[in-house]
Amino acid sequence: MAQEVTESGVRREPGPRPDEAAAPVLDINNIEVIYEDVILVLRGLSLSVREGQIVALLGSNGAGKSTTLKAVAGLLYSEHGEITQGKVLYRGKLINKANPAEIVRMGISLVMEGRRVFEHLTVQENLAAGAYTRKASEVGEDIDLVYGFFPRLKDRRIQLAGYLSGGEQQMLAIGRSVMSRPKLMLLDEPSLGLAPLLVAEIFERIRALNSDLGTTVLLVEQNARRALEVANHAYVMENGRIVLEGPAAELASNPDVQEFYLGLSESGTRKSYRDVKHYKRRKRWL
């Protein structure tokens, strides 16, 4: 089978289109998550992510979006949480009880909210830290790959990460995740705290990682407009459960999504928060 050469110069084997995949890469089936044995956060949540897709998970603060990603990445136990019901399947394999290192080796990588770079290390040292599952002979090639996607990082490769701008730190966090060559990347609020131009650049890089490397992406994001622009499929989450799902383009035109997540009126114009009627409408899924 002939290889495809992407705009970034990456060679990849052509795989199935997102809508042609026979089975989900990630299948979350009716899970419940409890913290401290008493706080129920996820309440029978189910969603699927198919090969080659970018899937957006939208919702307000406290809906359970970050908990969903931590449940997949095996990080609940570090926060005194656990999956008490349901299944998390990666390529058909149950990973409810797998530890984070095992999950990374399977091909899943999480970019956590808040970037969390190693501030006392240089950019290049941060990237090398993300390659602990790779062979030593592959690290140089992987770093060059990251620099191809994020040229700014190459210019700052010997600079301490703590002195980077917020946007550059987000690029570094994503680049560090790329170092493990994940098949499924989990992104938690990558636009948080960034200026609009940097947000646009970050989302363009996410799109490029998906198209050039074939990386499947589950994206948690409060910037619903940007998320729906890059996603193939999307879910809306409220109070620990999925309340709405569908192709991203369909959700972008849904009146409830437009009003509560995009700030638009039914006519497609920008909503004013001075309009009292805005507060009278109730979400149809409640």
C-alpha positions in Angstrom: 0.0 0.0 0.0 1.4 3.4 -1.0 2.3 5.8 1.8 0.9 9.3 2.1 3.2 12.2 2.6 1.5 15.0 4.6 2.2 18.7 4.5 4.5 18.3 7.6 6.6 15.8 5.7 5.4 12.9 7.8 5.0 9.6 5.9 2.0 7.5 7.0 0.0 4.6 5.8 -3.5 5.6 4.6 -6.0 4.2 7.2 -9.7 4.1 7.4 -11.7 7.3 7.3 -13.4 8.1 10.7 -16.8 7.1 9.4 -15.5 3.8 8.0 -14.0 2.4 11.3 -15.7 -0.8 12.3 -15.2 -0.5 16.1 -14.4 2.2 18.6 -10.8 2.8 19.6 -12.2 3.9 23.0 -15.5 2.7 24.3 -16.8 4.1 27.7 -19.8 2.1 28.7 -22.1 3.2 31.5 -19.4 4.1 34.0 -19.9 5.6 37.4 -17.0 7.4 39.2 -17.0 8.1 42.9 -14.5 10.2 44.9 -13.8 9.6 48.6 -16.4 6.8 48.6 -19.2 9.3 48.7 -19.1 11.9 45.9 -20.7 10.6 42.7 -19.2 12.5 39.7 -20.0 10.4 36.7 -23.5 8.9 36.5 -23.8 6.1 33.9 -21.6 7.9 31.3 -21.2 6.3 27.9 -19.3 7.6 24.8 -17.3 6.2 21.9 -14.3 7.5 20.0 -13.5 5.9 16.6 -10.2 5.6 14.8 -9.0 8.8 13.2 -11.6 11.0 14.7 -11.4 14.2 16.7 -14.2 13.9 19.3 -15.2 16.9 21.4 -16.6 16.6 24.9 -18.4 19.8 25.9 -19.9 20.9 29.1 -19.9 23.5 31.9 -17.5 23.6 34.8 -18.2 20.7 37.2 -19.9 18.5 34.5 -17.3 15.8 34.9 -15.3 16.3 31.7 -11.8 16.1 33.3 -12.9 13.2 35.5 -13.8 11.3 32.3 -10.3 11.8 30.9 -8.7 10.8 34.2 -10.8 7.6 34.2 -9.4 6.7 30.8 -5.8 7.6 31.8 -5.9 5.6 35.0 -5.4 8.7 37.3 -8.4 8.5 39.5 -6.7 6.6 42.3 -4.2 9.4 42.8 -7.2 11.6 43.7 -9.1 9.0 45.8 -11.5 8.3 43.0 -12.5 5.0 41.4 -14.7 3.5 38.7 -17.4 1.7 40.6 -19.5 0.6 37.7 -19.3 0.1 33.9 -16.4 -0.5 31.6 -13.6 1.5 29.9 -12.4 -0.4 26.8 -9.4 0.5 24.6 -9.4 -1.4 21.4 -11.6 -4.0 23.1 -9.4 -4.4 26.1 -10.8 -3.6 29.6 -8.5 -0.9 31.2 -10.6 0.0 34.3 -7.8 -1.2 36.6 -4.7 -0.5 34.5 -2.1 1.8 35.9 -1.1 5.0 34.2 2.2 3.7 32.9 0.5 0.6 31.3 -2.0 2.9 29.7 0.7 5.1 28.1 2.4 2.0 26.8 -0.9 0.9 25.2 -0.9 4.1 23.2 -3.0 6.6 25.3 -1.6 9.9 26.4 -3.2 12.7 28.5 -2.4 16.4 28.2 -3.7 17.7 31.5 -5.4 21.0 32.1 -3.0 23.7 33.2 -0.1 22.5 31.0 2.0 21.3 34.0 5.4 21.5 32.3 8.6 20.9 34.3 9.5 24.5 34.8 13.1 23.9 36.0 13.9 21.8 32.9 14.6 23.1 29.4 12.2 22.6 26.5 14.3 19.8 25.1 14.6 18.1 28.5 10.8 18.3 28.9 10.3 16.6 25.6 12.9 13.9 26.5 10.9 13.3 29.7 7.9 12.4 27.6 9.8 9.7 25.7 10.3 7.3 28.6 8.3 4.6 26.8 10.4 5.0 23.6 13.7 3.4 22.7 16.7 5.7 23.3 17.6 5.5 19.5 14.1 6.9 18.7 14.2 10.0 20.9 16.1 12.3 18.6 13.7 11.5 15.7 10.7 12.1 18.0 12.1 15.5 19.1 12.6 16.5 15.5 9.0 15.5 14.8 7.7 17.7 17.6 9.8 20.6 16.4 8.3 20.1 13.0 4.8 20.7 14.4 5.9 23.4 16.8 8.8 25.4 15.3 8.7 27.9 18.2 9.8 25.1 20.6 12.9 24.5 18.4 13.8 28.2 18.7 13.5 27.9 22.5 14.9 24.4 22.9 17.6 25.4 25.5 15.3 27.8 27.4 13.8 26.8 30.8 10.2 25.9 30.4 9.1 28.1 33.3 10.1 31.2 31.2 7.9 30.3 28.2 4.7 32.1 27.5 1.4 30.4 28.3 0.9 29.4 24.6 4.4 28.1 24.3 3.9 26.0 27.5 0.7 24.5 26.0 2.7 23.7 22.8 5.3 22.0 25.0 2.7 20.0 26.9 1.2 18.7 23.7 4.6 18.1 22.2 5.7 16.1 25.3 2.6 14.0 24.8 3.5 13.4 21.1 6.9 12.0 22.3 5.2 8.8 23.3 3.7 8.5 19.8 0.1 8.0 21.2 -2.6 6.5 19.1 -5.2 8.2 21.3 -4.5 11.7 22.7 -6.7 13.1 25.5 -6.6 16.9 25.6 -8.0 18.7 28.6 -8.8 22.4 28.0 -5.9 23.2 25.7 -7.2 26.8 25.0 -7.5 27.7 28.7 -6.1 31.1 29.5 -4.7 31.8 26.0 -5.2 34.8 23.7 -7.4 34.2 20.6 -4.5 34.1 18.1 -2.7 31.5 20.2 -6.0 29.5 20.6 -6.3 29.4 16.8 -2.7 28.2 16.5 -3.1 25.5 19.1 -6.3 24.1 17.4 -4.6 24.2 14.0 -1.8 22.1 15.4 -4.3 19.7 16.9 -5.9 19.3 13.5 -2.5 18.7 12.0 -1.6 16.0 14.5 -4.8 14.3 13.6 -4.4 14.5 9.9 -0.6 14.1 9.6 0.0 11.4 12.3 -3.4 9.8 12.3 -3.7 10.5 16.0 -7.2 10.0 17.4 -8.2 12.8 19.8 -10.7 13.1 22.6 -10.9 16.8 23.3 -12.4 18.4 26.4 -12.9 22.1 25.8 -15.1 25.0 27.0 -14.4 26.9 23.9 -17.2 25.1 22.1 -17.0 27.1 18.9 -13.3 26.1 18.3 -13.9 22.5 19.4 -16.8 22.0 17.0 -14.8 23.5 14.2 -12.1 20.8 14.4 -14.2 17.8 15.7 -15.9 15.1 13.7 -18.3 14.1 16.5 -19.2 15.8 19.7 -20.9 15.0 23.1 -22.5 17.5 25.5 -22.2 16.6 29.1 -24.2 17.8 32.1 -24.1 16.6 35.7 -21.9 13.6 35.0 -23.8 12.1 32.0 -24.1 12.6 28.3 -27.2 14.6 27.4 -26.7 15.2 23.6 -24.4 13.8 20.9 -24.0 13.8 17.1 -21.8 15.0 14.3 -20.1 18.2 15.2 -21.7 20.2 12.4 -25.1 19.1 13.6 -24.5 20.1 17.1 -23.1 23.5 16.0 -26.5 24.2 14.4 -28.6 22.8 17.4 -30.5 25.7 19.0 -29.8 24.6 22.5 -26.0 24.3 21.8 -26.0 27.6 20.1 -27.7 29.4 23.0 -26.0 27.7 26.0 -22.5 27.0 24.5 -22.0 29.4 21.5 -23.9 32.4 22.9 -26.2 32.7 19.8 -29.9 33.4 19.5 -32.2 31.2 17.4 -31.6 33.6 14.5 -27.9 32.9 14.7 -27.0 36.4 16.1 -24.9 37.0 19.1 -26.9 36.9 22.4 -26.8 39.8 24.7 -26.7 38.9 28.4 -28.9 42.0 29.0 -31.7 40.1 27.3 -33.9 38.8 30.1 -35.4 36.2 27.8 -32.0 34.5 27.7 -32.5 33.4 31.2 -36.1 32.2 30.8 -35.3 29.4 28.3 -34.6 26.0 29.7 -32.3 23.3 28.2 -34.6 20.9 26.4 -32.5 17.9 27.6 -33.2 18.6 31.3 
